[in-house]
Amino acid sequence: MNIQHKQLANGCWNKLTFFEQMANIGSEVERTIKWREKNTQYSQQAFERALELLSFTIDDPKNKTKLKEILRCRELWCDYIVGDNQYNQNDALWQNYFFAFNWAARAGV
């Protein structure tokens, strides 16, 4: 795998709070959705970056009590973008899910 976020991979990601991590993942999710109809290459790249950030979040020791949610998020995200969307997800669902993390990160929770 070609690491896109090299500085974050070197430990900077673990310095962020869980809410900041999820908000950053949400930014890549938003880009994936935004570019899906306009430029499939950009959308694919954003999707891969979101997966990379999810992997960093999974590997962060402080998030071990949240692994169930993070792993489920990754599973559903992959199903929505490259799978059969067996859970009948939509763009608004993903945008609303990550909006809550964005709000919490900005509020400093």
C-alpha positions in Angstrom: 0.0 0.0 0.0 1.3 3.4 -0.9 1.0 5.7 2.2 -0.6 9.0 1.3 -0.4 10.6 4.8 3.3 10.0 5.5 3.6 12.6 8.3 0.5 11.2 10.0 1.8 7.7 9.7 4.9 8.7 11.7 2.9 9.2 14.9 1.2 12.6 14.4 -2.1 10.9 13.9 -2.0 9.4 17.4 -1.7 12.9 18.9 -5.1 13.8 17.6 -8.2 13.1 19.7 -10.6 10.4 18.5 -13.1 13.1 17.5 -10.4 14.9 15.4 -9.4 11.7 13.8 -13.0 10.8 12.8 -13.6 14.4 11.6 -10.5 14.1 9.3 -11.8 10.8 8.0 -15.1 12.5 7.4 -13.3 15.1 5.2 -12.1 12.3 2.9 -15.5 10.7 2.9 -17.0 14.0 1.9 -14.4 14.3 -1.0 -15.2 10.8 -2.1 -18.9 11.6 -2.3 -18.3 15.0 -4.0 -16.1 13.6 -6.7 -18.0 10.4 -7.4 -20.0 11.8 -10.3 -17.5 14.4 -11.5 -14.2 12.6 -11.5 -13.9 8.9 -10.6 -10.2 9.0 -10.2 -10.4 11.8 -7.6 -13.2 9.9 -5.8 -11.2 6.7 -5.7 -8.2 8.5 -4.3 -10.3 10.1 -1.6 -11.8 6.7 -0.8 -8.4 5.2 -0.4 -7.2 8.0 1.8 -10.3 7.6 4.0 -9.4 3.9 4.4 -5.8 4.8 5.2 -7.0 7.2 8.0 -9.4 4.5 9.3 -6.4 2.1 9.5 -4.4 4.7 11.4 -7.4 5.1 13.8 -7.7 1.4 14.3 -4.0 1.1 15.1 -4.1 3.9 17.6 -3.9 2.3 21.1 -6.1 4.9 22.7 -9.0 3.8 20.5 -9.1 0.2 21.5 -12.4 0.6 23.3 -13.9 2.1 20.1 -12.7 -0.6 17.8 -16.1 -2.1 17.2 -17.5 1.2 15.9 -14.4 2.0 13.8 -14.3 -1.5 12.2 -18.0 -1.4 11.5 -17.5 2.1 10.0 -14.8 0.7 7.7 -16.9 -2.3 6.7 -20.0 -0.1 5.9 -17.9 2.5 4.1 -16.4 -0.2 1.8 -19.8 -1.7 1.2 -21.2 1.6 0.2 -18.5 2.7 -2.2 -17.2 -0.5 -3.7 -19.6 -3.2 -2.5 -23.3 -3.9 -3.2 -24.6 -1.4 -0.7 -26.4 -4.2 1.0 -27.3 -1.9 3.9 -29.1 0.7 1.7 -26.8 3.6 2.7 -26.9 7.0 1.1 -24.7 10.1 1.0 -26.7 12.0 3.6 -26.3 9.1 6.1 -22.5 9.4 5.8 -22.5 13.2 5.9 -24.6 13.2 9.0 -22.5 10.5 10.7 -19.3 12.4 10.3 -20.9 15.8 10.9 -21.2 14.8 14.6 -17.5 14.2 14.9 -16.7 17.4 13.2 -18.9 19.3 15.6 -17.3 17.5 18.6 -13.8 18.1 17.4 -14.5 21.8 16.9 -16.2 22.1 20.3 -13.1 20.5 21.9 -15.0 17.6 23.4 
